[in-house]
């Protein structure tokens, strides 16, 4: 199947917008022209640049921790609110580099995985093992959107109440992570049954409640051990600190990180259209079930940072570094044009997407 071509209006007929490509158009056959264009137009892109990754991650983390400190130390409520908001957004950006870690080649950025874990992953109790080996399943052609996909739920086909529950439950994530790392992980060192449960049910950043994680092996198991140990020691230290400095600093920090988790859950809600009922899909169908929110709007750069505003494009080229996605998008949009399959994955913003998914849940089934 070839891509949709732009429709040229006649001199006498009023101009009509071409029909947008949708997932159902490509359930059995890919748009090979689009896939070929994505490959050919981006051959010179794809190299992860340390000059982008390191400063972006370090500055974001520094602003985030500085904002938390300001919110804790200030006596002004308004200063605390502003500092907390800035901290939440900055930490959100720093955290989203976990997505990049799952895709870049292990030798592409020497030391970056370790640096990110020490500066961001362990302090925020989300070390990289919680995404590594999980997110790649979401990109497998035969597993995306199926019961085996840890990052997929047919939200658009579920009950209306499922959407607010899906979003609001994220507020509890920081407390759950704190209890996991400070209590359940140490207990797991003593009781194998607890350890197996925590690993299979509570070691992955997934949204599919039926997903069960397999035990780690080889070098990955070694990385899990030191990351898990670091997060556990840090969580215990944080809880113990309340004995000397009280609960106020911890509660403020948890509130800030809870807002970060809420924002990420909202982004997750609009990262896909969530219309698949569990069947394997072509790459093109997966692309059209995913979402780009390209410029000119700038809000998406805040709620979908580190290249995540190009999530559909990312599903076409999973290994493309975040700093190259804007240029890749410009080339594909320019070459393929209005009415193309590529344009079918472009959407105007979060409000529009939430409304679309919410309306879909209200359709009787």
Secondary structure by P-SEA (a helix, b strand, c coil): cccccbbbbcccccccccccccccccccccaaaaaaaaaaaccccccccccccaaaaaaaaaaaaaaaaaaaccccaaaaaaaaaaaaaaaaaaaaaaaaaaccccccccaaaaaaaaccccccccccccccccccccccccccccccccccccccccccaaaaaacccccaaaaaaaaaaacaaaaaaccaaaaaaaaaccccccccccccccccccaaaaaaaaaaaaaaaaaaaaaaacccccaaaaaaaaaaaaaaaaaaaaaaaaccccccccccccaaaaaaabbbbccccccccccccccccaaaaaaacccccccaaaaaaaaaaaaacccccccccccccaaaaaaaaaaaaaccc
